[in-house]
Amino acid sequence: MATSVKYKDEILNEFNDLSDEQATNLMKIMRLFKESIIRQREYDFDIKREFEEWDKLSDEAFLNFEDNL
């Protein structure tokens, strides 16, 4: 939890001496970055699931191939 507070303090320090417009733009950038991280994590889980399905299919195909020899 202390790490979280540390980062919050660092983020607040980045806002020092920024105009309202600059602070608004920085907030937009932070939101976009956060959304991209969340989407990337979801994409990573989806691709991992897809690879697992392909592995199962390739294992099944290999076993079927061996059975037909």
N, C-alpha and C positions, 0 to 999 in steps of 0.2 A: 504493500500500500504506500510505503514511503516513496517508492520509485514513481508512482503515479503523481504524487504531490510535487515531486521534483520536476516532472515534465510539465505539469500545469503551470508551475512557476516560470519555467523557461518559455512556455508559450505566451504567458502574460508579459514577460519581459520583451518579447518580440513586438508587442503592440505599443510599447513605450515610444513616444514621439512620432506616432503615425497619425496622419490626418484621418478624418472620418471616412473619406473615400478609400484611402489606402487600407484602413482596418476592415472595411466592408469587403474589399477585394481579397484580402488575406483570408477572411472568413469563408468566402466562396471557394477559394483554392483549397482550404482545409477540408471543406465539405466534399468537394469533388474527389480529393485524394482519399478520404475515408470511404466514400462510396466505391471507388475503384478497388480498394483493398478488399472490401466485402464481396464485390462481384468476382474478383480474382479468386478468392477463397472458395466461393460457390462453384466457379468454373473448374478449379482444381479438384474438388470433390466429384464433380460430374465426370471429368475426364478419367479420374482414377476408377470410378465405377464402370465406365465404358471399357477401360483396359481390362478390368477384372472379368467382364462379360466376354470380351474377345479371347481372353486366356481360357475360359471355360469352353468356349466354342472350338478353339484350336485343339485343346486337349481331347474334346469329344471327337473331333474329326480325325485326329491322330489315332485314337483308340479304334474308331470304326475302320480306318485304313488297315491297321494291324489285323483286325478281325477278318478282313477280306483277303488277306494274303494266303 
